[in-house]
Amino acid sequence: MSTETVHRHADWVIRPEPAPEAPSAVYEVECTTCLHSSGAADSAEAAYGWAARHADGLPRHTGFREIVHRFWRAFPAA
Ligand SMILES: [Zn+2]
């Protein structure tokens, strides 16, 4: 989904959060074996790095779930 995507429903339009302080996305990777998490990171690379270090320390923990949070805001339709 592009950040340019606009969703319309009834009298509301959903657009990417325009607040300048809002990150474009927050990334997290969770181990599917023990459910430990990288924690929130501003870059996917930071989360993937945590996963590689986690697998290095626990060789049976090789499955991960990626969680990406993107921020949106509803505006009244014009
Ligand atoms: Zn694990």
PDB file of the backbone (N, CA, C, O) and the ligand in Angstrom, with CONECT records:
HET     ZN  A 101       1
ATOM      1  N   MET A   1       0.840  -1.179   0.000  1.00  0.00           N
ATOM      2  CA  MET A   1       0.000   0.000   0.000  1.00  0.00           C
ATOM      3  C   MET A   1       0.882   1.239   0.000  1.00  0.00           C
ATOM      4  O   MET A   1       1.780   1.379   0.830  1.00  0.00           O
ATOM      5  N   SER A   2       0.625   2.096  -0.902  1.00  0.00           N
ATOM      6  CA  SER A   2       1.392   3.331  -1.028  1.00  0.00           C
ATOM      7  C   SER A   2       0.979   4.324   0.045  1.00  0.00           C
ATOM      8  O   SER A   2      -0.146   4.270   0.542  1.00  0.00           O
ATOM      9  N   THR A   3       1.876   5.225   0.402  1.00  0.00           N
ATOM     10  CA  THR A   3       1.515   6.278   1.348  1.00  0.00           C
ATOM     11  C   THR A   3       0.596   7.281   0.686  1.00  0.00           C
ATOM     12  O   THR A   3       0.030   8.138   1.365  1.00  0.00           O
ATOM     13  N   GLU A   4       0.432   7.192  -0.638  1.00  0.00           N
ATOM     14  CA  GLU A   4      -0.463   8.090  -1.357  1.00  0.00           C
ATOM     15  C   GLU A   4      -1.888   7.545  -1.391  1.00  0.00           C
ATOM     16  O   GLU A   4      -2.797   8.223  -1.871  1.00  0.00           O
ATOM     17  N   THR A   5      -2.092   6.329  -0.886  1.00  0.00           N
ATOM     18  CA  THR A   5      -3.404   5.710  -0.915  1.00  0.00           C
ATOM     19  C   THR A   5      -4.401   6.511  -0.081  1.00  0.00           C
ATOM     20  O   THR A   5      -4.100   6.914   1.043  1.00  0.00           O
ATOM     21  N   VAL A   6      -5.568   6.733  -0.630  1.00  0.00           N
ATOM     22  CA  VAL A   6      -6.638   7.416   0.084  1.00  0.00           C
ATOM     23  C   VAL A   6      -7.827   6.469   0.129  1.00  0.00           C
ATOM     24  O   VAL A   6      -8.235   5.941  -0.906  1.00  0.00           O
ATOM     25  N   HIS A   7      -8.390   6.247   1.314  1.00  0.00           N
ATOM     26  CA  HIS A   7      -9.545   5.374   1.481  1.00  0.00           C
ATOM     27  C   HIS A   7     -10.764   6.246   1.764  1.00  0.00           C
ATOM     28  O   HIS A   7     -10.726   7.134   2.616  1.00  0.00           O
ATOM     29  N   ARG A   8     -11.835   5.979   1.040  1.00  0.00           N
ATOM     30  CA  ARG A   8     -13.054   6.763   1.241  1.00  0.00           C
ATOM     31  C   ARG A   8     -14.171   5.842   1.727  1.00  0.00           C
ATOM     32  O   ARG A   8     -14.337   4.728   1.230  1.00  0.00           O
ATOM     33  N   HIS A   9     -14.922   6.321   2.694  1.00  0.00           N
ATOM     34  CA  HIS A   9     -16.096   5.600   3.172  1.00  0.00           C
ATOM     35  C   HIS A   9     -17.051   6.647   3.728  1.00  0.00           C
ATOM     36  O   HIS A   9     -16.684   7.427   4.606  1.00  0.00           O
ATOM     37  N   ALA A  10     -18.259   6.662   3.220  1.00  0.00           N
ATOM     38  CA  ALA A  10     -19.280   7.602   3.674  1.00  0.00           C
ATOM     39  C   ALA A  10     -18.742   9.026   3.612  1.00  0.00           C
ATOM     40  O   ALA A  10     -18.309   9.484   2.555  1.00  0.00           O
ATOM     41  N   ASP A  11     -18.769   9.724   4.743  1.00  0.00           N
ATOM     42  CA  ASP A  11     -18.369  11.129   4.760  1.00  0.00           C
ATOM     43  C   ASP A  11     -16.964  11.326   5.287  1.00  0.00           C
ATOM     44  O   ASP A  11     -16.589  12.444   5.641  1.00  0.00           O
ATOM     45  N   TRP A  12     -16.175  10.258   5.348  1.00  0.00           N
ATOM     46  CA  TRP A  12     -14.822  10.374   5.884  1.00  0.00           C
ATOM     47  C   TRP A  12     -13.799   9.890   4.871  1.00  0.00           C
ATOM     48  O   TRP A  12     -14.064   8.987   4.078  1.00  0.00           O
ATOM     49  N   VAL A  13     -12.649  10.496   4.911  1.00  0.00           N
ATOM     50  CA  VAL A  13     -11.524  10.104   4.072  1.00  0.00           C
ATOM     51  C   VAL A  13     -10.358   9.785   5.006  1.00  0.00           C
ATOM     52  O   VAL A  13     -10.056  10.551   5.922  1.00  0.00           O
ATOM     53  N   ILE A  14      -9.711   8.651   4.765  1.00  0.00           N
ATOM     54  CA  ILE A  14      -8.560   8.241   5.571  1.00  0.00           C
ATOM     55  C   ILE A  14      -7.290   8.515   4.776  1.00  0.00           C
ATOM     56  O   ILE A  14      -7.132   8.051   3.647  1.00  0.00           O
ATOM     57  N   ARG A  15      -6.390   9.275   5.387  1.00  0.00           N
ATOM     58  CA  ARG A  15      -5.123   9.618   4.722  1.00  0.00           C
ATOM     59  C   ARG A  15      -3.971   9.350   5.681  1.00  0.00           C
ATOM     60  O   ARG A  15      -4.170   9.278   6.894  1.00  0.00           O
ATOM     61  N   PRO A  16      -2.767   9.201   5.138  1.00  0.00           N
ATOM     62  CA  PRO A  16      -1.599   9.049   6.027  1.00  0.00           C
ATOM     63  C   PRO A  16      -1.521  10.216   7.007  1.00  0.00           C
ATOM     64  O   PRO A  16      -1.816  11.358   6.652  1.00  0.00           O
ATOM     65  N   GLU A  17      -1.123   9.919   8.236  1.00  0.00           N
ATOM     66  CA  GLU A  17      -1.025  10.931   9.284  1.00  0.00           C
ATOM     67  C   GLU A  17      -0.145  12.091   8.806  1.00  0.00           C
ATOM     68  O   GLU A  17       1.012  11.877   8.443  1.00  0.00           O
ATOM     69  N   PRO A  18      -0.685  13.322   8.801  1.00  0.00           N
ATOM     70  CA  PRO A  18       0.106  14.449   8.289  1.00  0.00           C
ATOM     71  C   PRO A  18       0.998  15.105   9.341  1.00  0.00           C
ATOM     72  O   PRO A  18       1.836  15.935   8.986  1.00  0.00           O
ATOM     73  N   ALA A  19       0.847  14.762  10.624  1.00  0.00           N
ATOM     74  CA  ALA A  19       1.642  15.425  11.662  1.00  0.00           C
ATOM     75  C   ALA A  19       3.134  15.220  11.378  1.00  0.00           C
ATOM     76  O   ALA A  19       3.571  14.085  11.185  1.00  0.00           O
ATOM     77  N   PRO A  20       3.906  16.282  11.352  1.00  0.00           N
ATOM     78  CA  PRO A  20       5.324  16.153  11.002  1.00  0.00           C
ATOM     79  C   PRO A  20       6.101  15.267  11.968  1.00  0.00           C
ATOM     80  O   PRO A  20       7.101  14.663  11.582  1.00  0.00           O
ATOM     81  N   GLU A  21       5.659  15.182  13.207  1.00  0.00           N
ATOM     82  CA  GLU A  21       6.366  14.351  14.181  1.00  0.00           C
ATOM     83  C   GLU A  21       6.016  12.860  14.065  1.00  0.00           C
ATOM     84  O   GLU A  21       6.670  12.022  14.685  1.00  0.00           O
ATOM     85  N   ALA A  22       4.989  12.528  13.273  1.00  0.00           N
ATOM     86  CA  ALA A  22       4.581  11.120  13.133  1.00  0.00           C
ATOM     87  C   ALA A  22       5.556  10.380  12.225  1.00  0.00           C
ATOM     88  O   ALA A  22       5.870  10.874  11.142  1.00  0.00           O
ATOM     89  N   PRO A  23       6.040   9.217  12.633  1.00  0.00           N
ATOM     90  CA  PRO A  23       6.908   8.439  11.744  1.00  0.00           C
ATOM     91  C   PRO A  23       6.088   7.872  10.592  1.00  0.00           C
ATOM     92  O   PRO A  23       4.882   7.667  10.722  1.00  0.00           O
ATOM     93  N   SER A  24       6.746   7.621   9.467  1.00  0.00           N
ATOM     94  CA  SER A  24       6.021   7.026   8.337  1.00  0.00           C
ATOM     95  C   SER A  24       5.611   5.594   8.671  1.00  0.00           C
ATOM     96  O   SER A  24       4.572   5.120   8.212  1.00  0.00           O
ATOM     97  N   ALA A  25       6.437   4.897   9.478  1.00  0.00           N
ATOM     98  CA  ALA A  25       6.120   3.537   9.910  1.00  0.00           C
ATOM     99  C   ALA A  25       6.992   3.188  11.110  1.00  0.00           C
ATOM    100  O   ALA A  25       8.052   3.779  11.318  1.00  0.00           O
ATOM    101  N   VAL A  26       6.529   2.217  11.896  1.00  0.00           N
ATOM    102  CA  VAL A  26       7.297   1.659  13.005  1.00  0.00           C
ATOM    103  C   VAL A  26       7.349   0.153  12.770  1.00  0.00           C
ATOM    104  O   VAL A  26       6.326  -0.470  12.487  1.00  0.00           O
ATOM    105  N   TYR A  27       8.534  -0.430  12.887  1.00  0.00           N
ATOM    106  CA  TYR A  27       8.759  -1.837  12.558  1.00  0.00           C
ATOM    107  C   TYR A  27       9.065  -2.633  13.820  1.00  0.00           C
ATOM    108  O   TYR A  27       9.690  -2.134  14.755  1.00  0.00           O
ATOM    109  N   GLU A  28       8.607  -3.885  13.823  1.00  0.00           N
ATOM    110  CA  GLU A  28       8.868  -4.792  14.934  1.00  0.00           C
ATOM    111  C   GLU A  28       8.925  -6.212  14.364  1.00  0.00           C
ATOM    112  O   GLU A  28       8.188  -6.539  13.433  1.00  0.00           O
ATOM    113  N   VAL A  29       9.788  -7.041  14.916  1.00  0.00           N
ATOM    114  CA  VAL A  29       9.863  -8.450  14.530  1.00  0.00           C
ATOM    115  C   VAL A  29       9.705  -9.270  15.799  1.00  0.00           C
ATOM    116  O   VAL A  29      10.330  -8.981  16.819  1.00  0.00           O
ATOM    117  N   GLU A  30       8.870 -10.288  15.730  1.00  0.00           N
ATOM    118  CA  GLU A  30       8.581 -11.124  16.892  1.00  0.00           C
ATOM    119  C   GLU A  30       8.954 -12.563  16.571  1.00  0.00           C
ATOM    120  O   GLU A  30       8.605 -13.069  15.505  1.00  0.00           O
ATOM    121  N   CYS A  31       9.656 -13.225  17.478  1.00  0.00           N
ATOM    122  CA  CYS A  31      10.013 -14.635  17.329  1.00  0.00           C
ATOM    123  C   CYS A  31       8.748 -15.477  17.488  1.00  0.00           C
ATOM    124  O   CYS A  31       8.023 -15.317  18.469  1.00  0.00           O
ATOM    125  N   THR A  32       8.473 -16.375  16.534  1.00  0.00           N
ATOM    126  CA  THR A  32       7.260 -17.198  16.610  1.00  0.00           C
ATOM    127  C   THR A  32       7.433 -18.380  17.555  1.00  0.00           C
ATOM    128  O   THR A  32       6.467 -19.091  17.834  1.00  0.00           O
ATOM    129  N   THR A  33       8.661 -18.603  18.059  1.00  0.00           N
ATOM    130  CA  THR A  33       8.890 -19.699  19.004  1.00  0.00           C
ATOM    131  C   THR A  33       8.677 -19.222  20.441  1.00  0.00           C
ATOM    132  O   THR A  33       7.944 -19.856  21.200  1.00  0.00           O
ATOM    133  N   CYS A  34       9.313 -18.111  20.818  1.00  0.00           N
ATOM    134  CA  CYS A  34       9.256 -17.667  22.218  1.00  0.00           C
ATOM    135  C   CYS A  34       8.516 -16.344  22.391  1.00  0.00           C
ATOM    136  O   CYS A  34       8.308 -15.888  23.515  1.00  0.00           O
ATOM    137  N   LEU A  35       8.120 -15.732  21.283  1.00  0.00           N
ATOM    138  CA  LEU A  35       7.362 -14.472  21.270  1.00  0.00           C
ATOM    139  C   LEU A  35       8.160 -13.266  21.773  1.00  0.00           C
ATOM    140  O   LEU A  35       7.580 -12.201  21.987  1.00  0.00           O
ATOM    141  N   HIS A  36       9.466 -13.407  21.964  1.00  0.00           N
ATOM    142  CA  HIS A  36      10.275 -12.223  22.264  1.00  0.00           C
ATOM    143  C   HIS A  36      10.273 -11.319  21.039  1.00  0.00           C
ATOM    144  O   HIS A  36      10.122 -11.772  19.905  1.00  0.00           O
ATOM    145  N   SER A  37      10.445 -10.031  21.302  1.00  0.00           N
ATOM    146  CA  SER A  37      10.295  -9.053  20.234  1.00  0.00           C
ATOM    147  C   SER A  37      11.509  -8.132  20.148  1.00  0.00           C
ATOM    148  O   SER A  37      12.233  -7.920  21.121  1.00  0.00           O
ATOM    149  N   SER A  38      11.700  -7.599  18.954  1.00  0.00           N
ATOM    150  CA  SER A  38      12.749  -6.603  18.750  1.00  0.00           C
ATOM    151  C   SER A  38      12.407  -5.301  19.445  1.00  0.00           C
ATOM    152  O   SER A  38      13.290  -4.486  19.714  1.00  0.00           O
ATOM    153  N   GLY A  39      11.123  -5.100  19.738  1.00  0.00           N
ATOM    154  CA  GLY A  39      10.662  -3.791  20.178  1.00  0.00           C
ATOM    155  C   GLY A  39      10.485  -2.902  18.958  1.00  0.00           C
ATOM    156  O   GLY A  39      10.900  -3.255  17.854  1.00  0.00           O
ATOM    157  N   ALA A  40       9.876  -1.767  19.162  1.00  0.00           N
ATOM    158  CA  ALA A  40       9.600  -0.859  18.051  1.00  0.00           C
ATOM    159  C   ALA A  40      10.887  -0.230  17.555  1.00  0.00           C
ATOM    160  O   ALA A  40      11.745   0.163  18.346  1.00  0.00           O
ATOM    161  N   ALA A  41      11.017  -0.138  16.232  1.00  0.00           N
ATOM    162  CA  ALA A  41      12.196   0.473  15.621  1.00  0.00           C
ATOM    163  C   ALA A  41      11.748   1.358  14.460  1.00  0.00           C
ATOM    164  O   ALA A  41      10.737   1.088  13.812  1.00  0.00           O
ATOM    165  N   ASP A  42      12.512   2.411  14.209  1.00  0.00           N
ATOM    166  CA  ASP A  42      12.188   3.317  13.110  1.00  0.00           C
ATOM    167  C   ASP A  42      12.549   2.745  11.752  1.00  0.00           C
ATOM    168  O   ASP A  42      12.095   3.255  10.728  1.00  0.00           O
ATOM    169  N   SER A  43      13.369   1.681  11.725  1.00  0.00           N
ATOM    170  CA  SER A  43      13.739   1.095  10.435  1.00  0.00           C
ATOM    171  C   SER A  43      13.546  -0.412  10.478  1.00  0.00           C
ATOM    172  O   SER A  43      13.724  -1.044  11.519  1.00  0.00           O
ATOM    173  N   ALA A  44      13.181  -0.980   9.333  1.00  0.00           N
ATOM    174  CA  ALA A  44      13.030  -2.424   9.225  1.00  0.00           C
ATOM    175  C   ALA A  44      14.375  -3.104   9.463  1.00  0.00           C
ATOM    176  O   ALA A  44      14.431  -4.180  10.059  1.00  0.00           O
ATOM    177  N   GLU A  45      15.460  -2.480   8.998  1.00  0.00           N
ATOM    178  CA  GLU A  45      16.789  -3.071   9.142  1.00  0.00           C
ATOM    179  C   GLU A  45      17.137  -3.295  10.614  1.00  0.00           C
ATOM    180  O   GLU A  45      17.751  -4.306  10.956  1.00  0.00           O
ATOM    181  N   ALA A  46      16.754  -2.374  11.476  1.00  0.00           N
ATOM    182  CA  ALA A  46      17.035  -2.538  12.906  1.00  0.00           C
ATOM    183  C   ALA A  46      16.288  -3.752  13.458  1.00  0.00           C
ATOM    184  O   ALA A  46      16.844  -4.520  14.242  1.00  0.00           O
ATOM    185  N   ALA A  47      15.041  -3.925  13.053  1.00  0.00           N
ATOM    186  CA  ALA A  47      14.248  -5.064  13.518  1.00  0.00           C
ATOM    187  C   ALA A  47      14.818  -6.373  12.960  1.00  0.00           C
ATOM    188  O   ALA A  47      14.891  -7.370  13.679  1.00  0.00           O
ATOM    189  N   TYR A  48      15.221  -6.376  11.687  1.00  0.00           N
ATOM    190  CA  TYR A  48      15.792  -7.590  11.086  1.00  0.00           C
ATOM    191  C   TYR A  48      17.127  -7.940  11.759  1.00  0.00           C
ATOM    192  O   TYR A  48      17.450  -9.115  11.932  1.00  0.00           O
ATOM    193  N   GLY A  49      17.891  -6.922  12.131  1.00  0.00           N
ATOM    194  CA  GLY A  49      19.156  -7.166  12.825  1.00  0.00           C
ATOM    195  C   GLY A  49      18.926  -7.854  14.154  1.00  0.00           C
ATOM    196  O   GLY A  49      19.671  -8.758  14.533  1.00  0.00           O
ATOM    197  N   TRP A  50      17.901  -7.427  14.854  1.00  0.00           N
ATOM    198  CA  TRP A  50      17.565  -8.098  16.115  1.00  0.00           C
ATOM    199  C   TRP A  50      17.239  -9.572  15.852  1.00  0.00           C
ATOM    200  O   TRP A  50      17.687 -10.448  16.592  1.00  0.00           O
ATOM    201  N   ALA A  51      16.453  -9.849  14.789  1.00  0.00           N
ATOM    202  CA  ALA A  51      16.077 -11.234  14.477  1.00  0.00           C
ATOM    203  C   ALA A  51      17.316 -12.084  14.191  1.00  0.00           C
ATOM    204  O   ALA A  51      17.400 -13.226  14.642  1.00  0.00           O
ATOM    205  N   ALA A  52      18.266 -11.540  13.453  1.00  0.00           N
ATOM    206  CA  ALA A  52      19.488 -12.296  13.136  1.00  0.00           C
ATOM    207  C   ALA A  52      20.282 -12.593  14.411  1.00  0.00           C
ATOM    208  O   ALA A  52      20.785 -13.703  14.586  1.00  0.00           O
ATOM    209  N   ARG A  53      20.395 -11.607  15.295  1.00  0.00           N
ATOM    210  CA  ARG A  53      21.105 -11.834  16.567  1.00  0.00           C
ATOM    211  C   ARG A  53      20.356 -12.829  17.437  1.00  0.00           C
ATOM    212  O   ARG A  53      20.981 -13.636  18.126  1.00  0.00           O
ATOM    213  N   HIS A  54      19.029 -12.787  17.420  1.00  0.00           N
ATOM    214  CA  HIS A  54      18.205 -13.713  18.214  1.00  0.00           C
ATOM    215  C   HIS A  54      18.426 -15.149  17.725  1.00  0.00           C
ATOM    216  O   HIS A  54      18.621 -16.052  18.539  1.00  0.00           O
ATOM    217  N   ALA A  55      18.396 -15.368  16.405  1.00  0.00           N
ATOM    218  CA  ALA A  55      18.611 -16.705  15.845  1.00  0.00           C
ATOM    219  C   ALA A  55      20.040 -17.181  16.117  1.00  0.00           C
ATOM    220  O   ALA A  55      20.269 -18.371  16.335  1.00  0.00           O
ATOM    221  N   ASP A  56      20.993 -16.259  16.105  1.00  0.00           N
ATOM    222  CA  ASP A  56      22.381 -16.625  16.370  1.00  0.00           C
ATOM    223  C   ASP A  56      22.536 -17.152  17.799  1.00  0.00           C
ATOM    224  O   ASP A  56      23.307 -18.082  18.038  1.00  0.00           O
ATOM    225  N   GLY A  57      21.814 -16.568  18.735  1.00  0.00           N
ATOM    226  CA  GLY A  57      21.912 -17.006  20.127  1.00  0.00           C
ATOM    227  C   GLY A  57      21.031 -18.199  20.449  1.00  0.00           C
ATOM    228  O   GLY A  57      21.304 -18.948  21.388  1.00  0.00           O
ATOM    229  N   LEU A  58      19.973 -18.375  19.669  1.00  0.00           N
ATOM    230  CA  LEU A  58      19.005 -19.456  19.915  1.00  0.00           C
ATOM    231  C   LEU A  58      18.705 -20.134  18.579  1.00  0.00           C
ATOM    232  O   LEU A  58      17.689 -19.826  17.955  1.00  0.00           O
ATOM    233  N   PRO A  59      19.565 -21.049  18.125  1.00  0.00           N
ATOM    234  CA  PRO A  59      19.462 -21.602  16.762  1.00  0.00           C
ATOM    235  C   PRO A  59      18.137 -22.285  16.422  1.00  0.00           C
ATOM    236  O   PRO A  59      17.856 -22.492  15.242  1.00  0.00           O
ATOM    237  N   ARG A  60      17.330 -22.636  17.388  1.00  0.00           N
ATOM    238  CA  ARG A  60      16.022 -23.235  17.071  1.00  0.00           C
ATOM    239  C   ARG A  60      14.942 -22.165  16.894  1.00  0.00           C
ATOM    240  O   ARG A  60      13.807 -22.474  16.530  1.00  0.00           O
ATOM    241  N   HIS A  61      15.299 -20.924  17.152  1.00  0.00           N
ATOM    242  CA  HIS A  61      14.335 -19.818  17.017  1.00  0.00           C
ATOM    243  C   HIS A  61      14.598 -19.132  15.672  1.00  0.00           C
ATOM    244  O   HIS A  61      15.298 -18.122  15.601  1.00  0.00           O
ATOM    245  N   THR A  62      14.025 -19.698  14.615  1.00  0.00           N
ATOM    246  CA  THR A  62      14.318 -19.203  13.262  1.00  0.00           C
ATOM    247  C   THR A  62      13.087 -18.636  12.550  1.00  0.00           C
ATOM    248  O   THR A  62      13.190 -18.169  11.416  1.00  0.00           O
ATOM    249  N   GLY A  63      11.933 -18.674  13.201  1.00  0.00           N
ATOM    250  CA  GLY A  63      10.723 -18.124  12.582  1.00  0.00           C
ATOM    251  C   GLY A  63      10.384 -16.784  13.213  1.00  0.00           C
ATOM    252  O   GLY A  63      10.482 -16.623  14.430  1.00  0.00           O
ATOM    253  N   PHE A  64       9.981 -15.810  12.376  1.00  0.00           N
ATOM    254  CA  PHE A  64       9.676 -14.468  12.873  1.00  0.00           C
ATOM    255  C   PHE A  64       8.430 -13.918  12.201  1.00  0.00           C
ATOM    256  O   PHE A  64       8.116 -14.248  11.057  1.00  0.00           O
ATOM    257  N   ARG A  65       7.737 -13.081  12.936  1.00  0.00           N
ATOM    258  CA  ARG A  65       6.551 -12.373  12.424  1.00  0.00           C
ATOM    259  C   ARG A  65       6.899 -10.889  12.383  1.00  0.00           C
ATOM    260  O   ARG A  65       7.307 -10.314  13.392  1.00  0.00           O
ATOM    261  N   GLU A  66       6.737 -10.276  11.220  1.00  0.00           N
ATOM    262  CA  GLU A  66       6.995  -8.842  11.098  1.00  0.00           C
ATOM    263  C   GLU A  66       5.711  -8.074  11.360  1.00  0.00           C
ATOM    264  O   GLU A  66       4.649  -8.425  10.845  1.00  0.00           O
ATOM    265  N   ILE A  67       5.813  -7.040  12.153  1.00  0.00           N
ATOM    266  CA  ILE A  67       4.668  -6.174  12.459  1.00  0.00           C
ATOM    267  C   ILE A  67       5.062  -4.760  12.036  1.00  0.00           C
ATOM    268  O   ILE A  67       6.057  -4.216  12.515  1.00  0.00           O
ATOM    269  N   VAL A  68       4.280  -4.175  11.143  1.00  0.00           N
ATOM    270  CA  VAL A  68       4.553  -2.817  10.680  1.00  0.00           C
ATOM    271  C   VAL A  68       3.355  -1.950  11.037  1.00  0.00           C
ATOM    272  O   VAL A  68       2.221  -2.263  10.675  1.00  0.00           O
ATOM    273  N   HIS A  69       3.609  -0.875  11.739  1.00  0.00           N
ATOM    274  CA  HIS A  69       2.556   0.066  12.115  1.00  0.00           C
ATOM    275  C   HIS A  69       2.683   1.299  11.226  1.00  0.00           C
ATOM    276  O   HIS A  69       3.746   1.917  11.156  1.00  0.00           O
ATOM    277  N   ARG A  70       1.591   1.652  10.549  1.00  0.00           N
ATOM    278  CA  ARG A  70       1.539   2.895   9.778  1.00  0.00           C
ATOM    279  C   ARG A  70       0.416   3.722  10.378  1.00  0.00           C
ATOM    280  O   ARG A  70      -0.590   3.185  10.841  1.00  0.00           O
ATOM    281  N   PHE A  71       0.596   5.016  10.364  1.00  0.00           N
ATOM    282  CA  PHE A  71      -0.333   5.899  11.063  1.00  0.00           C
ATOM    283  C   PHE A  71      -1.205   6.649  10.061  1.00  0.00           C
ATOM    284  O   PHE A  71      -0.718   7.209   9.079  1.00  0.00           O
ATOM    285  N   TRP A  72      -2.503   6.644  10.338  1.00  0.00           N
ATOM    286  CA  TRP A  72      -3.496   7.228   9.456  1.00  0.00           C
ATOM    287  C   TRP A  72      -4.377   8.176  10.264  1.00  0.00           C
ATOM    288  O   TRP A  72      -4.436   8.096  11.491  1.00  0.00           O
ATOM    289  N   ARG A  73      -5.056   9.070   9.558  1.00  0.00           N
ATOM    290  CA  ARG A  73      -5.987   9.987  10.217  1.00  0.00           C
ATOM    291  C   ARG A  73      -7.225  10.143   9.338  1.00  0.00           C
ATOM    292  O   ARG A  73      -7.131  10.210   8.112  1.00  0.00           O
ATOM    293  N   ALA A  74      -8.392  10.199   9.993  1.00  0.00           N
ATOM    294  CA  ALA A  74      -9.660  10.405   9.279  1.00  0.00           C
ATOM    295  C   ALA A  74      -9.956  11.901   9.200  1.00  0.00           C
ATOM    296  O   ALA A  74      -9.812  12.638  10.175  1.00  0.00           O
ATOM    297  N   PHE A  75     -10.371  12.320   8.015  1.00  0.00           N
ATOM    298  CA  PHE A  75     -10.768  13.712   7.784  1.00  0.00           C
ATOM    299  C   PHE A  75     -12.182  13.708   7.219  1.00  0.00           C
ATOM    300  O   PHE A  75     -12.552  12.795   6.481  1.00  0.00           O
ATOM    301  N   PRO A  76     -12.976  14.721   7.560  1.00  0.00           N
ATOM    302  CA  PRO A  76     -14.296  14.834   6.925  1.00  0.00           C
ATOM    303  C   PRO A  76     -14.117  15.004   5.420  1.00  0.00           C
ATOM    304  O   PRO A  76     -13.260  15.767   4.974  1.00  0.00           O
ATOM    305  N   ALA A  77     -14.926  14.293   4.641  1.00  0.00           N
ATOM    306  CA  ALA A  77     -14.839  14.398   3.182  1.00  0.00           C
ATOM    307  C   ALA A  77     -15.315  15.782   2.758  1.00  0.00           C
ATOM    308  O   ALA A  77     -16.248  16.335   3.340  1.00  0.00           O
ATOM    309  N   ALA A  78     -14.674  16.325   1.755  1.00  0.00           N
ATOM    310  CA  ALA A  78     -15.041  17.669   1.297  1.00  0.00           C
ATOM    311  C   ALA A  78     -16.285  17.616   0.433  1.00  0.00           C
ATOM    312  O   ALA A  78     -16.748  18.650  -0.047  1.00  0.00           O
TER     313      ALA A  78
HETATM  314 ZN    ZN A 101      12.835 -16.822  20.281  1.00  0.00          ZN2+
END
